[in-house]
Each structure stands twice: as structure tokens, then as C-alpha cells.
């Protein structure tokens, strides 16, 4: 089984399940870009930046801890 943290997230559906920043709780949409520390999410034709640290996401059908994936995309995908 492949861990979701090793797969690219761009193009997947994201929903914020819990966040230390309360303004994130209503964000749900398509991931259009990913950096080391954030996702760019498109919701209702508006793009929003969501920081990974302190946030728990539902990506597809899997819960993901933002602190665990808070690294450069290419390093996260290559890591063992």
C-alpha cells in the first residue's frame, strides 16, 4: 500500500477538518498547487492559500496531518 503522503496532491479534493487558524475551517476545494508550507486551493473560483502547519486535512478519503507533510513536495515524494 502506498502512503498518501508520498503521492502528489495537486488535482485532489481537500477539506479542512481541523485548524489552529479558525478562518480555514470553511475551506474545501481542489488543490491547484503545493509548496513546502502550503496548499493553493480553489474554492468557488477563488484561490486560497492554506498553510499546512497546525492543520488537519481530508485529501480524497484519507485524513492527513499537515505537520507530517510540511516539507518540499519533491522531498516528501522521494522520502522513505
C-alpha positions in Angstrom: 0.0 0.0 0.0 1.3 3.5 -0.9 1.1 6.1 1.8 -0.8 9.2 0.7 1.9 11.5 1.9 4.2 10.1 -0.8 1.7 10.9 -3.6 1.2 14.2 -5.4 -1.7 16.2 -4.0 -2.3 18.5 -7.0 -5.7 17.8 -8.5 -7.2 16.2 -5.4 -10.1 17.4 -3.4 -9.2 18.9 0.0 -11.3 19.6 3.0 -10.1 21.2 6.2 -11.0 19.0 9.2 -9.3 21.0 12.0 -7.0 24.0 12.0 -5.4 26.3 14.6 -6.4 29.2 12.3 -10.2 29.2 12.5 -10.6 31.0 9.2 -9.6 27.8 7.5 -12.4 25.7 8.8 -14.8 26.5 5.9 -12.3 25.8 3.1 -12.9 22.9 0.8 -11.9 22.6 -2.8 -9.4 21.5 -5.4 -5.7 21.6 -4.7 -4.1 23.6 -7.6 -0.6 24.0 -6.3 1.6 22.9 -3.4 4.7 24.3 -1.7 6.7 23.3 1.2 4.5 25.0 3.7 1.1 25.5 2.0 -1.5 24.4 -0.5 -3.2 26.6 -3.0 -6.9 25.6 -3.0 -9.6 26.7 -5.5 -13.0 27.1 -3.9 -15.9 28.7 -5.9 -13.5 30.1 -8.5 -11.4 31.8 -5.7 -7.9 30.6 -4.9 -6.9 30.5 -1.2 -3.6 29.7 0.4 -3.8 27.3 3.3 -0.7 26.6 5.5 0.0 23.0 6.4 1.3 23.6 9.9 -1.3 23.1 12.5 -3.9 21.9 10.1 -5.6 18.5 9.5 -6.9 17.8 6.0 -9.1 15.3 4.4 -7.5 14.7 1.0 -9.6 12.3 -1.1 -10.8 9.9 1.6 -7.7 10.0 3.8 -7.0 12.2 6.8 -3.6 13.9 6.6 -1.7 15.8 9.3 -0.3 19.0 7.8 2.7 18.9 10.2 3.7 15.5 8.8 3.8 16.7 5.2 5.3 20.1 5.9 8.3 19.6 3.5 9.2 20.3 -0.1 7.0 18.3 -2.4 9.9 16.6 -4.2 11.4 15.6 -0.9 8.1 14.3 0.5 7.5 12.1 -2.5 11.1 10.7 -2.6 11.4 10.1 1.2 11.2 6.6 2.6 
